[in-house]
Amino acid sequence: MKAKVGVSALVLLFLGGLWLVAAPFAVGYQPRGAAYVDATINDLWLGGTIAALSFVSLVVYAADALRELAQRGKHADA
Amino acid sequence: MIRKFVSAVAAALGVLAGLWLMIAPFALGTQPEDADWTNTTLSEFFTGLGVTVVALVGVIAFVLAIRDDLVERGLVVPKPRQTEPEPEPVPAAPQASSAELASLLAPLVEALREDLTSRSRPGGEHRQNGMASLVGVEENR
């Protein structure tokens, strides 16, 4: 149950990272055709990092859970 | 358990990222001093607040999950909660058996019997209905 809450938090973090990447253009503080302002650069780096980090964590979590399932299957066969 | 640890570390980094997002407009100088918050500041601050809260929940959840794993494997012994000692039940008073009750009441019965016998004797106080006392009847049997 607690792990499920944590995984849900990671999913929300991933979505938050995506929002941060899109925010400068969605909110409109990045003028079109102009060089990226400081806020845009900050949001792009931070949003990308958060999204990547949470995505990698989710992948690691799923991979380890699958490995555990496979081990249980082996024990069941033996 | 490794997956929970990795996820907890990632969530902890998310907390730091969220905190940075909240202060970034002021640190980078995109928010003018003595002015209302711009759209940039509002967006970054509240996004950072949300990221911080969500990541903190994730850290707590994963740490608790790791602790549960350790307890399940016997590597961590949870401290027993100190509860107030329950008052010891007071032993119920031993109930007198019927034999003890009879021995206790015997003097009283004997006194009543003597009293009734003395009343039924001639010269004594006569019963109003003229019948012999019950004790006397019993004795005559």
Backbone of each chain as ProteinMPNN parsed JSONL, in Angstrom:
{"seq_chain_A": "MKAKVGVSALVLLFLGGLWLVAAPFAVGYQPRGAAYVDATINDLWLGGTIAALSFVSLVVYAADALRELAQRGKHADA", "coords_chain_A": {"N_chain_A": [[0.838, -1.204, 0.0], [1.891, 1.252, 0.899], [4.015, 1.472, -0.829], [2.611, 1.698, -3.181], [1.515, 4.225, -2.931], [3.87, 5.691, -3.075], [4.706, 5.091, -5.693], [2.639, 6.272, -7.081], [3.199, 8.914, -6.452], [5.58, 9.21, -7.849], [4.664, 8.998, -10.467], [3.09, 11.289, -10.589], [5.117, 13.162, -10.27], [6.499, 12.784, -12.631], [4.596, 13.721, -14.468], [4.483, 16.345, -13.578], [7.045, 17.207, -14.257], [6.867, 17.133, -17.031], [4.969, 19.122, -17.36], [6.452, 21.318, -16.518], [8.293, 21.557, -18.563], [6.651, 22.317, -20.594], [5.517, 24.616, -19.644], [6.687, 27.314, -20.031], [5.896, 27.952, -22.628], [3.216, 27.417, -22.603], [2.165, 29.087, -20.598], [3.142, 31.486, -21.477], [5.347, 33.088, -21.001], [7.61, 32.881, -22.462], [8.688, 34.434, -25.206], [7.704, 33.992, -28.596], [9.958, 32.905, -31.072], [12.045, 34.298, -30.02], [15.175, 34.46, -28.197], [15.785, 32.035, -25.655], [14.564, 32.9, -22.47], [15.804, 33.421, -19.097], [14.092, 32.17, -17.227], [12.798, 30.309, -18.796], [14.883, 28.624, -19.61], [15.625, 27.63, -17.115], [13.269, 26.29, -16.362], [13.05, 24.387, -18.406], [15.376, 22.797, -18.062], [15.045, 21.933, -15.407], [12.493, 20.758, -15.434], [12.869, 18.789, -17.373], [14.82, 17.26, -16.096], [13.463, 16.366, -13.769], [11.367, 14.916, -14.9], [12.81, 12.948, -16.302], [14.199, 11.703, -14.222], [12.134, 10.673, -12.577], [10.961, 9.005, -14.424], [12.975, 7.127, -14.972], [13.158, 6.022, -12.432], [10.648, 4.835, -12.178], [10.868, 2.922, -14.192], [12.968, 1.342, -13.2], [11.746, 0.433, -10.893], [9.605, -1.073, -11.933], [11.055, -2.978, -13.375], [12.466, -4.337, -11.371], [10.332, -5.373, -9.928], [9.275, -7.107, -11.845], [11.411, -8.865, -12.088], [11.359, -10.04, -9.59], [8.895, -11.33, -9.737], [9.486, -13.185, -11.773], [11.37, -14.773, -10.466], [9.811, -15.899, -8.49], [8.18, -17.437, -10.11], [10.03, -19.311, -11.048], [10.667, -20.648, -8.684], [8.218, -21.753, -8.193], [7.972, -23.56, -10.265], [9.978, -25.376, -9.648]], "CA_chain_A": [[0.0, 0.0, 0.0], [2.756, 2.432, 0.98], [4.77, 1.541, -2.082], [1.711, 2.195, -4.228], [1.464, 5.69, -2.772], [5.131, 6.215, -3.592], [4.695, 5.0, -7.157], [1.729, 7.324, -7.546], [3.931, 10.18, -6.347], [6.542, 9.259, -8.956], [3.917, 9.281, -11.698], [2.743, 12.716, -10.548], [6.353, 13.917, -10.509], [6.769, 12.712, -14.071], [3.675, 14.655, -15.127], [4.917, 17.699, -13.215], [8.208, 17.533, -15.079], [6.396, 17.444, -18.385], [4.337, 20.429, -17.298], [7.494, 22.349, -16.414], [8.878, 21.741, -19.894], [5.687, 22.999, -21.464], [4.981, 25.814, -18.998], [7.07, 28.614, -20.628], [5.163, 28.195, -23.868], [1.783, 27.377, -22.299], [1.801, 30.282, -19.829], [3.407, 32.601, -22.383], [6.466, 33.975, -20.638], [8.68, 32.73, -23.448], [8.231, 34.988, -26.487], [7.978, 33.127, -29.745], [10.996, 33.351, -31.994], [13.119, 35.0, -29.315], [16.083, 33.582, -27.461], [15.177, 31.569, -24.397], [14.845, 33.707, -21.28], [16.361, 32.628, -17.981], [13.047, 31.323, -16.631], [12.547, 29.191, -19.712], [16.013, 27.69, -19.504], [15.51, 26.984, -15.795], [12.146, 25.337, -16.375], [13.348, 23.271, -19.304], [16.352, 21.904, -17.427], [14.489, 21.308, -14.192], [11.386, 19.87, -15.833], [13.44, 17.615, -18.026], [15.504, 16.429, -15.093], [12.458, 15.715, -12.908], [10.657, 13.904, -15.697], [13.726, 11.835, -16.592], [14.491, 11.004, -12.968], [10.976, 9.878, -12.152], [10.734, 7.944, -15.408], [13.97, 6.074, -14.725], [12.78, 5.345, -11.182], [9.508, 3.955, -12.463], [11.356, 1.782, -14.968], [13.715, 0.476, -12.273], [10.763, -0.204, -10.004], [8.88, -2.106, -12.693], [11.993, -4.054, -13.727], [12.738, -5.143, -10.174], [9.114, -6.127, -9.617], [9.188, -8.206, -12.81], [12.439, -9.855, -11.738], [10.864, -10.788, -8.424], [7.846, -12.229, -10.232], [10.123, -14.282, -12.498], [11.983, -15.673, -9.474], [8.725, -16.672, -7.861], [7.766, -18.436, -11.075], [11.024, -20.382, -11.049], [10.492, -21.444, -7.455], [6.968, -22.512, -8.303], [8.211, -24.686, -11.173], [10.891, -26.353, -9.05]], "C_chain_A": [[0.873, 1.254, 0.0], [3.56, 2.59, -0.296], [3.895, 2.054, -3.219], [1.587, 3.722, -4.16], [2.731, 6.312, -3.34], [5.188, 6.179, -5.107], [3.767, 6.06, -7.747], [2.409, 8.689, -7.501], [4.935, 10.307, -7.496], [5.838, 9.574, -10.279], [3.55, 10.767, -11.747], [3.975, 13.584, -10.793], [6.699, 13.918, -11.995], [5.872, 13.707, -14.832], [4.055, 16.105, -14.814], [6.129, 18.134, -14.023], [7.813, 17.884, -16.503], [5.737, 18.822, -18.428], [5.385, 21.545, -17.25], [8.13, 22.611, -17.779], [7.944, 22.57, -20.781], [5.271, 24.361, -20.93], [5.411, 27.122, -19.673], [6.255, 28.947, -21.87], [3.655, 28.224, -23.596], [1.354, 28.646, -21.558], [2.089, 31.541, -20.655], [4.523, 33.521, -21.955], [7.709, 33.733, -21.479], [8.16, 33.27, -24.782], [8.607, 34.074, -27.651], [9.057, 33.745, -30.635], [12.146, 34.066, -31.326], [14.015, 33.992, -28.619], [15.444, 33.206, -26.125], [15.574, 32.5, -23.251], [15.324, 32.794, -20.161], [15.335, 31.675, -17.382], [12.772, 30.112, -17.505], [13.657, 28.151, -19.61], [15.937, 26.914, -18.193], [14.416, 25.918, -15.815], [12.445, 24.139, -17.262], [14.327, 22.285, -18.648], [15.738, 21.157, -16.252], [13.361, 20.335, -14.541], [11.898, 18.615, -16.506], [14.106, 16.68, -17.051], [14.502, 15.674, -14.231], [11.741, 14.611, -13.667], [11.557, 12.695, -15.951], [13.983, 11.009, -15.339], [13.324, 10.122, -12.535], [10.701, 8.746, -13.14], [11.713, 6.786, -15.182], [13.616, 5.302, -13.45], [11.613, 4.389, -11.41], [9.951, 2.719, -13.249], [12.112, 0.811, -14.062], [12.751, -0.273, -11.369], [10.051, -1.351, -10.726], [9.8, -3.278, -13.013], [12.261, -4.953, -12.52], [11.518, -5.97, -9.777], [8.957, -7.312, -10.568], [10.213, -9.295, -12.491], [11.977, -10.707, -10.546], [9.769, -11.768, -8.847], [8.447, -13.435, -10.944], [10.757, -15.277, -11.53], [10.916, -16.509, -8.785], [8.241, -17.767, -8.807], [8.731, -19.602, -11.132], [10.855, -21.281, -9.831], [9.231, -22.297, -7.548], [7.15, -23.722, -9.211], [9.027, -25.781, -10.504], [10.18, -27.233, -8.032]], "O_chain_A": [[0.649, 2.188, -0.771], [3.762, 3.702, -0.784], [4.371, 2.756, -4.111], [1.557, 4.409, -5.181], [2.674, 7.343, -4.011], [5.663, 7.124, -5.738], [4.069, 6.666, -8.775], [2.224, 9.517, -8.393], [5.115, 11.393, -8.048], [6.357, 10.326, -11.104], [3.674, 11.419, -12.784], [3.885, 14.622, -11.449], [7.137, 14.931, -12.542], [6.332, 14.43, -15.715], [3.961, 16.981, -15.675], [6.231, 19.292, -14.426], [8.354, 18.813, -17.103], [5.909, 19.585, -19.379], [5.212, 22.592, -17.874], [8.464, 23.749, -18.108], [8.376, 23.392, -21.589], [4.729, 25.178, -21.675], [4.558, 27.987, -19.874], [5.962, 30.115, -22.124], [2.909, 28.947, -24.257], [0.303, 29.215, -21.855], [1.374, 32.538, -20.549], [4.648, 34.626, -22.484], [8.755, 34.329, -21.222], [7.304, 32.653, -25.417], [9.681, 33.473, -27.677], [9.055, 34.946, -30.906], [13.127, 34.411, -31.985], [13.662, 32.822, -28.471], [14.665, 33.969, -25.552], [16.744, 32.842, -23.081], [15.259, 31.569, -20.261], [15.648, 30.527, -17.066], [12.541, 29.013, -17.0], [13.396, 26.951, -19.535], [16.154, 25.703, -18.16], [14.612, 24.796, -15.347], [12.128, 23.003, -16.907], [14.11, 21.074, -18.687], [15.88, 19.943, -16.112], [13.291, 19.229, -14.004], [11.418, 17.513, -16.241], [13.98, 15.46, -17.155], [14.667, 14.479, -13.988], [11.532, 13.515, -13.148], [11.116, 11.552, -15.829], [13.985, 9.779, -15.381], [13.514, 8.961, -12.17], [10.265, 7.664, -12.749], [11.324, 5.618, -15.201], [13.757, 4.08, -13.397], [11.601, 3.272, -10.894], [9.472, 1.612, -13.004], [11.916, -0.401, -14.146], [12.921, -1.465, -11.112], [9.918, -2.452, -10.191], [9.387, -4.435, -12.936], [12.28, -6.178, -12.638], [11.646, -7.116, -9.345], [8.553, -8.396, -10.149], [9.928, -10.486, -12.607], [12.181, -11.92, -10.509], [9.725, -12.901, -8.369], [7.994, -14.565, -10.759], [10.689, -16.487, -11.747], [11.115, -17.697, -8.532], [7.93, -18.878, -8.379], [8.312, -20.753, -11.251], [10.895, -22.507, -9.932], [9.186, -23.419, -7.044], [6.567, -24.779, -8.972], [8.809, -26.967, -10.751], [10.803, -28.111, -7.433]]}, "seq_chain_B": "MIRKFVSAVAAALGVLAGLWLMIAPFALGTQPEDADWTNTTLSEFFTGLGVTVVALVGVIAFVLAIRDDLVERGLVVPKPRQTEPEPEPVPAAPQASSAELASLLAPLVEALREDLTSRSRPGGEHRQNGMASLVGVEENR", "coords_chain_B": {"N_chain_B": [[13.467, -4.578, -2.598], [15.479, -2.894, -3.341], [14.42, -1.436, -5.395], [12.635, 0.184, -4.082], [14.343, 1.713, -2.604], [15.79, 3.091, -4.577], [13.692, 4.546, -5.679], [12.997, 6.103, -3.489], [15.251, 7.733, -3.247], [15.105, 9.106, -5.668], [12.713, 10.477, -5.274], [13.498, 12.094, -3.159], [15.358, 13.747, -4.42], [13.55, 15.01, -6.018], [12.216, 16.551, -4.147], [14.175, 18.45, -3.543], [14.414, 19.658, -6.034], [11.884, 20.784, -6.292], [11.928, 22.659, -4.221], [13.913, 24.366, -5.145], [12.631, 25.331, -7.425], [10.692, 26.914, -6.269], [12.094, 29.065, -5.254], [13.434, 30.008, -7.397], [12.521, 32.168, -9.169], [13.15, 34.422, -7.668], [15.8, 34.064, -7.107], [16.985, 34.025, -9.608], [16.32, 36.474, -10.515], [14.147, 37.062, -12.107], [11.809, 37.92, -11.092], [10.621, 41.036, -10.444], [11.592, 43.276, -7.845], [9.493, 44.513, -5.2], [7.111, 44.408, -6.595], [4.074, 43.14, -8.046], [3.576, 39.578, -8.245], [4.74, 38.073, -11.17], [3.457, 36.292, -14.058], [5.279, 34.322, -14.648], [6.585, 33.941, -12.189], [4.444, 33.125, -10.566], [3.721, 30.733, -11.849], [6.076, 29.176, -11.63], [6.48, 29.123, -8.853], [4.163, 27.899, -7.734], [4.124, 25.513, -9.104], [6.515, 24.463, -8.178], [5.851, 24.23, -5.482], [3.877, 22.255, -5.563], [5.383, 20.133, -6.645], [7.218, 19.762, -4.582], [5.587, 18.961, -2.399], [4.386, 16.605, -3.387], [6.647, 15.044, -3.916], [7.672, 14.843, -1.357], [5.709, 13.354, -0.078], [6.08, 11.019, -1.517], [8.697, 10.293, -0.717], [8.315, 9.788, 2.025], [6.469, 7.689, 1.884], [7.952, 5.679, 0.558], [10.08, 5.309, 2.318], [8.739, 4.342, 4.574], [7.779, 2.006, 3.447], [10.163, 0.625, 2.979], [10.979, 0.294, 5.589], [8.959, -1.391, 6.525], [9.58, -3.647, 5.021], [12.057, -4.327, 6.13], [11.31, -4.902, 8.735], [9.714, -7.095, 8.233], [11.592, -8.92, 7.405], [12.914, -9.308, 9.698], [15.064, -7.755, 10.387], [14.803, -5.379, 11.568], [13.522, -4.452, 14.619], [10.484, -3.507, 15.667], [9.745, -0.938, 18.002], [8.017, -1.69, 20.91], [4.918, -0.259, 21.657], [4.503, 1.851, 24.396], [2.194, 1.125, 26.653], [-0.265, 1.96, 29.055], [-0.145, 0.121, 32.021], [-2.517, -2.372, 32.507], [-4.938, -2.385, 35.055], [-4.664, -4.826, 37.601], [-6.949, -7.455, 37.744], [-9.256, -7.525, 40.352], [-9.416, -10.141, 42.625], [-12.315, -12.053, 42.821], [-14.5, -12.128, 45.575], [-14.523, -15.069, 47.515], [-17.244, -17.139, 47.084], [-19.577, -18.131, 49.44], [-20.164, -21.507, 50.134], [-23.045, -23.675, 50.073], [-22.964, -25.285, 52.301], [-21.323, -23.892, 54.031], [-22.873, -21.679, 54.346], [-25.08, -22.783, 55.626], [-23.94, -23.546, 58.056], [-23.325, -21.072, 59.034], [-25.827, -19.963, 59.397], [-26.952, -21.612, 61.231], [-26.864, -21.059, 64.132], [-28.7, -18.96, 64.205], [-31.048, -20.143, 63.303], [-31.375, -22.0, 65.308], [-31.822, -20.34, 67.494], [-34.233, -19.162, 66.772], [-35.812, -21.398, 66.759], [-35.796, -22.136, 69.455], [-37.055, -19.946, 70.491], [-39.611, -20.081, 69.364], [-40.423, -22.512, 70.429], [-40.557, -21.974, 73.16], [-42.657, -20.236, 73.247], [-44.796, -21.802, 72.484], [-45.17, -23.472, 74.605], [-47.21, -24.62, 77.387], [-48.679, -22.096, 79.328], [-47.203, -20.271, 78.298], [-47.081, -17.699, 75.778], [-49.972, -17.858, 73.866], [-50.708, -19.018, 70.561], [-52.505, -17.187, 68.146], [-54.197, -18.497, 66.393], [-54.57, -20.883, 67.537], [-53.307, -23.204, 66.838], [-50.659, -25.644, 66.895], [-47.189, -24.786, 66.993], [-45.191, -24.669, 64.066], [-42.665, -25.673, 64.341], [-42.948, -27.268, 66.531], [-44.696, -29.211, 65.564], [-43.105, -30.379, 63.685], [-41.187, -31.458, 65.34], [-42.626, -33.362, 66.674], [-43.026, -35.359, 64.872]], "CA_chain_B": [[13.782, -3.475, -1.702], [16.347, -1.956, -4.059], [13.574, -0.529, -6.183], [12.065, 1.191, -3.181], [15.415, 2.635, -2.226], [16.038, 3.962, -5.74], [12.56, 5.469, -5.799], [13.065, 7.065, -2.391], [16.295, 8.708, -3.591], [14.572, 9.951, -6.738], [11.727, 11.392, -4.685], [14.226, 13.085, -2.362], [15.872, 14.734, -5.378], [12.383, 15.781, -6.436], [11.972, 17.571, -3.11], [15.151, 19.532, -3.733], [14.063, 20.372, -7.267], [10.71, 21.6, -6.014], [12.33, 23.81, -3.407], [14.621, 25.298, -6.028], [11.641, 25.975, -8.294], [9.971, 27.938, -5.512], [12.907, 30.265, -5.022], [14.148, 30.353, -8.631], [12.242, 33.506, -9.721], [13.82, 35.45, -6.874], [17.249, 33.851, -7.208], [17.437, 34.362, -10.963], [16.011, 37.877, -10.772], [13.061, 37.256, -13.064], [10.707, 38.562, -10.376], [11.056, 42.363, -9.994], [11.319, 43.563, -6.424], [8.412, 45.47, -4.892], [6.091, 44.363, -7.652], [3.247, 41.927, -7.969], [4.204, 38.406, -8.861], [4.448, 37.904, -12.596], [2.965, 34.96, -14.412], [6.415, 33.396, -14.535], [6.794, 33.638, -10.77], [3.315, 32.327, -10.084], [3.797, 29.385, -12.419], [7.206, 28.415, -11.061], [6.33, 28.943, -7.405], [3.144, 26.903, -7.375], [4.582, 24.215, -9.608], [7.52, 23.986, -7.218], [5.168, 23.808, -4.251], [3.259, 20.945, -5.823], [6.433, 19.117, -6.791], [7.789, 19.501, -3.257], [4.639, 18.194, -1.574], [4.233, 15.257, -3.943], [7.895, 14.314, -3.712], [7.798, 14.545, 0.075], [4.824, 12.207, 0.175], [6.748, 9.841, -2.073], [9.823, 9.909, 0.148], [7.777, 9.191, 3.261], [5.851, 6.388, 1.567], [8.97, 4.675, 0.252], [10.839, 5.013, 3.548], [7.9, 3.457, 5.392], [7.732, 0.689, 2.792], [11.457, -0.028, 3.253], [10.967, -0.114, 7.005], [8.103, -2.579, 6.623], [10.355, -4.78, 4.486], [13.081, -4.71, 7.113], [10.615, -5.542, 9.865], [9.251, -8.411, 7.783], [12.749, -9.818, 7.35], [13.47, -9.472, 11.036], [16.276, -6.957, 10.56], [14.444, -4.25, 12.435], [12.496, -4.837, 15.596], [9.735, -2.303, 16.039], [9.634, -0.704, 19.445], [6.632, -1.865, 21.396], [4.336, 0.972, 22.195], [4.307, 1.791, 25.845], [0.803, 1.33, 27.047], [-0.455, 1.973, 30.504], [-0.459, -1.242, 32.489], [-3.912, -2.554, 32.89], [-5.062, -2.749, 36.472], [-4.882, -6.255, 37.807], [-8.334, -7.717, 38.185], [-9.395, -7.863, 41.77], [-10.025, -11.479, 42.734], [-13.669, -12.016, 43.356], [-14.608, -12.716, 46.908], [-14.995, -16.457, 47.403], [-18.64, -17.256, 47.47], [-19.778, -19.176, 50.442], [-20.917, -22.647, 49.646], [-24.294, -23.863, 50.806], [-22.657, -25.876, 53.611], [-20.857, -22.823, 54.921], [-24.037, -20.841, 54.642], [-25.907, -23.482, 56.619], [-23.28, -23.481, 59.368], [-23.436, -19.697, 59.517], [-27.208, -19.679, 59.798], [-27.409, -22.584, 62.234], [-27.228, -20.44, 65.426], [-29.906, -18.159, 64.062], [-32.178, -21.082, 63.231], [-31.551, -22.583, 66.646], [-32.426, -19.319, 68.353], [-35.638, -19.045, 66.373], [-36.515, -22.614, 67.197], [-36.015, -22.051, 70.907], [-38.046, -18.895, 70.743], [-40.932, -20.6, 69.018], [-40.765, -23.585, 71.359], [-40.945, -21.394, 74.455], [-43.967, -19.593, 73.075], [-45.852, -22.815, 72.327], [-45.35, -24.233, 75.846], [-48.337, -24.171, 78.2], [-48.301, -21.009, 80.225], [-46.555, -19.252, 77.501], [-47.985, -16.901, 74.93], [-50.677, -18.731, 72.93], [-50.85, -18.539, 69.195], [-53.851, -16.683, 67.97], [-55.038, -19.441, 65.652], [-54.753, -22.059, 68.36], [-52.608, -24.361, 66.299], [-49.294, -25.797, 67.399], [-46.198, -24.163, 66.127], [-44.677, -25.548, 63.025], [-41.489, -26.367, 64.844], [-43.42, -28.33, 67.402], [-45.245, -30.27, 64.711], [-41.976, -31.096, 63.095], [-40.506, -32.242, 66.356], [-43.448, -34.5, 67.074], [-43.042, -36.385, 63.829]], "C_chain_B": [[14.663, -2.428, -2.38], [15.491, -0.939, -4.812], [12.969, 0.551, -5.306], [13.127, 2.207, -2.773], [15.705, 3.609, -3.361], [14.919, 4.995, -5.858], [12.583, 6.516, -4.692], [14.116, 8.14, -2.686], [15.793, 9.661, -4.669], [13.56, 10.948, -6.187], [12.409, 12.462, -3.843], [14.833, 14.157, -3.274], [14.73, 15.608, -5.906], [12.032, 16.87, -5.427], [12.907, 18.757, -3.312], [14.812, 20.357, -4.978], [12.865, 21.287, -7.046], [11.047, 22.839, -5.2], [13.063, 24.844, -4.265], [13.631, 26.047, -6.936], [10.93, 27.119, -7.562], [10.793, 29.223, -5.345], [13.581, 30.762, -6.303], [13.821, 31.767, -9.149], [12.972, 34.614, -8.967], [15.339, 35.315, -6.996], [17.767, 34.276, -8.58], [17.128, 35.811, -11.326], [14.93, 38.101, -11.797], [11.837, 37.903, -12.416], [11.202, 39.933, -9.88], [10.708, 42.595, -8.534], [10.217, 44.608, -6.311], [7.376, 45.533, -6.005], [5.266, 43.101, -7.465], [3.944, 40.778, -8.675], [3.782, 38.304, -10.32], [3.914, 36.493, -12.839], [4.072, 33.909, -14.284], [6.615, 32.966, -13.089], [5.672, 32.759, -10.23], [3.41, 30.882, -10.571], [4.903, 28.574, -11.751], [6.999, 28.139, -9.579], [5.334, 27.828, -7.098], [3.462, 25.536, -7.964], [5.617, 23.621, -8.643], [6.897, 23.511, -5.922], [4.54, 22.431, -4.436], [4.292, 19.843, -5.923], [7.016, 18.759, -5.424], [6.866, 18.615, -2.423], [4.53, 16.756, -2.074], [5.496, 14.434, -3.699], [8.09, 13.949, -2.24], [6.907, 13.364, 0.465], [5.474, 10.921, -0.34], [7.895, 9.366, -1.198], [9.315, 9.201, 1.395], [7.21, 7.804, 2.986], [6.919, 5.331, 1.315], [9.802, 4.325, 1.494], [10.034, 4.085, 4.458], [7.82, 2.057, 4.788], [9.031, -0.077, 3.031], [11.493, -0.517, 4.696], [10.101, -1.365, 7.195], [8.835, -3.823, 6.115], [11.365, -5.276, 5.514], [12.454, -5.403, 8.319], [10.184, -6.953, 9.488], [10.401, -9.41, 7.748], [13.405, -9.996, 8.712], [14.733, -8.682, 11.282], [16.04, -5.742, 11.434], [13.339, -4.728, 13.357], [11.753, -3.576, 15.997], [9.625, -2.183, 17.55], [8.192, -0.931, 19.881], [6.132, -0.568, 22.0], [4.096, 0.812, 23.682], [2.859, 2.116, 26.161], [0.708, 1.288, 28.566], [-0.81, 0.566, 30.97], [-1.901, -1.33, 32.952], [-3.989, -2.935, 34.364], [-5.373, -4.23, 36.625], [-6.303, -6.488, 38.302], [-8.362, -8.152, 39.647], [-10.052, -9.235, 41.875], [-11.377, -11.389, 43.419], [-13.704, -12.704, 44.718], [-15.154, -14.13, 46.794], [-16.422, -16.569, 47.903], [-18.811, -18.429, 48.439], [-20.599, -20.313, 49.856], [-22.166, -22.825, 50.515], [-24.043, -24.461, 52.191], [-22.184, -24.812, 54.585], [-22.012, -21.92, 55.316], [-24.923, -21.475, 55.721], [-25.283, -23.417, 58.006], [-23.355, -22.08, 59.949], [-24.836, -19.413, 60.056], [-27.713, -20.591, 60.916], [-27.743, -21.94, 63.579], [-28.506, -19.64, 65.348], [-31.145, -19.058, 64.036], [-32.461, -21.672, 64.61], [-32.233, -21.608, 67.597], [-33.897, -19.149, 68.023], [-36.441, -20.236, 66.877], [-36.819, -22.546, 68.703], [-37.085, -21.028, 71.239], [-39.459, -19.404, 70.465], [-41.372, -21.681, 69.999], [-41.25, -23.017, 72.686], [-42.32, -20.741, 74.356], [-45.084, -20.639, 73.022], [-46.07, -23.62, 73.606], [-46.584, -23.734, 76.607], [-47.877, -23.121, 79.194], [-47.616, -19.912, 79.481], [-47.567, -18.476, 76.708], [-48.63, -17.802, 73.904], [-50.74, -18.111, 71.555], [-52.299, -18.141, 68.96], [-54.757, -17.681, 67.265], [-55.207, -20.756, 66.391], [-54.037, -23.286, 67.87], [-51.211, -24.42, 66.888], [-48.322, -25.152, 66.418], [-45.665, -25.186, 65.139], [-43.483, -26.338, 63.514], [-41.915, -27.522, 65.724], [-43.957, -29.481, 66.61], [-44.119, -31.09, 64.126], [-41.305, -31.983, 64.122], [-41.313, -33.481, 66.74], [-43.453, -35.617, 66.047], [-42.04, -37.507, 64.135]], "O_chain_B": [[14.609, -1.242, -2.052], [15.801, 0.251, -4.857], [12.808, 1.695, -5.733], [12.849, 3.397, -2.618], [15.849, 4.81, -3.134], [15.173, 6.173, -6.107], [12.233, 7.674, -4.918], [13.897, 9.318, -2.406], [16.022, 10.868, -4.599], [13.547, 12.114, -6.58], [11.958, 13.607, -3.809], [14.821, 15.34, -2.934], [14.92, 16.788, -6.201], [11.609, 17.965, -5.797], [12.488, 19.913, -3.259], [14.909, 21.585, -4.975], [12.827, 22.413, -7.541], [10.526, 23.926, -5.451], [12.85, 26.047, -4.121], [13.782, 27.244, -7.179], [10.611, 28.15, -8.154], [10.243, 30.323, -5.3], [14.223, 31.812, -6.3], [14.734, 32.498, -9.532], [13.365, 35.621, -9.556], [16.068, 36.307, -6.989], [18.864, 34.824, -8.692], [17.621, 36.319, -12.334], [14.793, 39.209, -12.315], [10.937, 38.376, -13.111], [12.078, 40.006, -9.019], [9.661, 42.162, -8.054], [10.033, 45.455, -7.184], [6.836, 46.597, -6.308], [5.69, 42.139, -6.825], [4.774, 40.969, -9.564], [2.603, 38.435, -10.649], [3.922, 35.635, -11.956], [3.834, 32.773, -13.873], [6.792, 31.783, -12.798], [5.917, 31.777, -9.528], [3.206, 29.937, -9.808], [4.692, 27.427, -11.357], [7.306, 27.048, -9.099], [5.617, 26.928, -6.307], [3.106, 24.511, -7.382], [5.587, 22.429, -8.338], [7.339, 22.527, -5.329], [4.657, 21.558, -3.576], [4.118, 18.759, -5.366], [7.276, 17.589, -5.143], [7.31, 17.64, -1.816], [4.575, 15.809, -1.288], [5.419, 13.265, -3.32], [8.607, 12.879, -1.919], [7.308, 12.493, 1.237], [5.423, 9.878, 0.312], [8.046, 8.167, -0.965], [9.822, 8.145, 1.774], [7.437, 6.864, 3.749], [6.804, 4.207, 1.803], [10.178, 3.168, 1.685], [10.584, 3.151, 5.043], [7.798, 1.056, 5.505], [9.008, -1.287, 3.259], [11.981, -1.611, 4.98], [10.468, -2.279, 7.934], [8.729, -4.904, 6.695], [11.511, -6.478, 5.738], [13.002, -6.369, 8.852], [10.269, -7.883, 10.291], [10.215, -10.595, 8.025], [14.357, -10.765, 8.846], [15.415, -8.906, 12.282], [16.979, -5.154, 11.971], [12.355, -5.328, 12.924], [12.335, -2.675, 16.601], [9.442, -3.165, 18.269], [7.261, -0.408, 19.269], [6.833, 0.115, 22.747], [3.571, -0.195, 24.157], [2.385, 3.233, 25.958], [1.514, 0.652, 29.246], [-1.669, -0.095, 30.386], [-2.409, -0.479, 33.682], [-3.18, -3.726, 34.849], [-6.197, -4.804, 35.913], [-6.786, -5.78, 39.186], [-7.603, -9.014, 40.091], [-11.109, -9.47, 41.291], [-11.542, -10.736, 44.45], [-13.033, -13.707, 44.96], [-16.122, -14.374, 46.074], [-16.749, -16.14, 49.009], [-18.271, -19.522, 48.265], [-21.599, -20.094, 49.173], [-22.305, -22.191, 51.561], [-24.788, -24.199, 53.135], [-22.552, -24.795, 55.76], [-22.115, -21.463, 56.454], [-25.44, -20.791, 56.605], [-25.983, -23.254, 59.005], [-23.437, -21.896, 61.163], [-24.999, -18.706, 61.05], [-28.784, -20.358, 61.478], [-28.802, -22.231, 64.135], [-29.304, -19.628, 66.285], [-32.156, -18.761, 64.671], [-33.611, -21.823, 65.023], [-33.095, -21.983, 68.391], [-34.72, -19.006, 68.927], [-37.571, -20.107, 67.349], [-37.923, -22.85, 69.153], [-37.903, -21.218, 72.139], [-40.38, -19.175, 71.249], [-42.546, -21.762, 70.358], [-42.221, -23.504, 73.267], [-43.06, -20.72, 75.339], [-46.199, -20.375, 73.473], [-47.04, -24.372, 73.7], [-46.961, -22.568, 76.488], [-46.823, -23.248, 79.817], [-47.467, -18.788, 79.96], [-48.771, -18.583, 76.94], [-47.924, -18.456, 73.136], [-50.814, -16.894, 71.386], [-53.21, -18.73, 69.542], [-55.961, -17.706, 67.516], [-55.914, -21.648, 65.921], [-54.175, -24.345, 68.482], [-50.65, -23.412, 67.318], [-48.587, -24.999, 65.225], [-45.695, -26.395, 65.371], [-43.298, -27.503, 63.163], [-41.336, -28.608, 65.68], [-43.698, -30.634, 66.952], [-44.17, -32.319, 64.078], [-40.904, -33.109, 63.826], [-40.748, -34.519, 67.087], [-43.863, -36.734, 66.363], [-41.92, -38.457, 63.361]]}, "name": "protein", "num_of_chains": 2, "seq": "MKAKVGVSALVLLFLGGLWLVAAPFAVGYQPRGAAYVDATINDLWLGGTIAALSFVSLVVYAADALRELAQRGKHADAMIRKFVSAVAAALGVLAGLWLMIAPFALGTQPEDADWTNTTLSEFFTGLGVTVVALVGVIAFVLAIRDDLVERGLVVPKPRQTEPEPEPVPAAPQASSAELASLLAPLVEALREDLTSRSRPGGEHRQNGMASLVGVEENR"}
